Amino acid sequence: MIMIEIANILEETIAESNDLSPSWGEIKEYNEHMRYRYRLTLDDITSVGKQLRVLEIGAFTGVVSVSLKKMGYSVTAHDIPFIVEDKSMKHFLVNNNVECVGLDLQDTVFPIQDEKFDLIVFNEVLEHLCFNAIPLLREFNRLLDNGGRVYCATPNLACLRNRVYLSRGKGFLSPISSLLLQLQPGMATSVGLHWREWTKDELVELFNASGFHVDRHWYRQHIRGIKIRNRIVNALYTVFPALQPGQVGVFKKD
């Protein structure tokens, strides 16, 4: 599929998602914030393979899942129940022939048969887990067919921004105020908090312990920089790519 087709599918799907009115909040601002990352994800997945059986973990606004379906993939979208089972969100997914599964990832076991998928999209979810991720990754292993892969995009713990914050004696994860907010009744802010970030070596070791080996890994930026300061930082990233804020690993089932 050529780049212009992917771009058109993405724009169409973002517009459809923006028109939704889920009970858990307005999503247009989030989709606009994620637009560039959505495109990176779709491009990356096409490089992994075409017409695959895909499970997206943490589908949230449904943009990636629905776009992949329109691109010829067979797609199942997962998220925590109150998100994916929202009436408008579920209608959006089902109307686009995307299957849905609602599950708190801490429960670990998916009500899905063994070896059903070729690819699991685990995009910017790992850092939000407040529990040991190894049992979940081993469950991914069960769900994947022989030779199946996990596409995992997550922040880079050793990025330039974090190093600068630490050099100034400052933290870079969710502030204490967010932890206090999360304790209030009815709040579900755990889905927005970064509980843990990973270096490349830690990420590879984590997946190795769960029955995977690294197929590919690279660093990336989340946004396009156009200001002069950003151009200087971009030049630094060219020389030292491991300082970039994001990382992606494609991990293959052993």
Summary of the structure (lengths in Angstrom):
residues: 254
radius of gyration: 18.0
end to end distance: 29.2
largest distance: 51.5
contacts: 778
relative contact order: 0.12
helix: 46%
strand: 21%
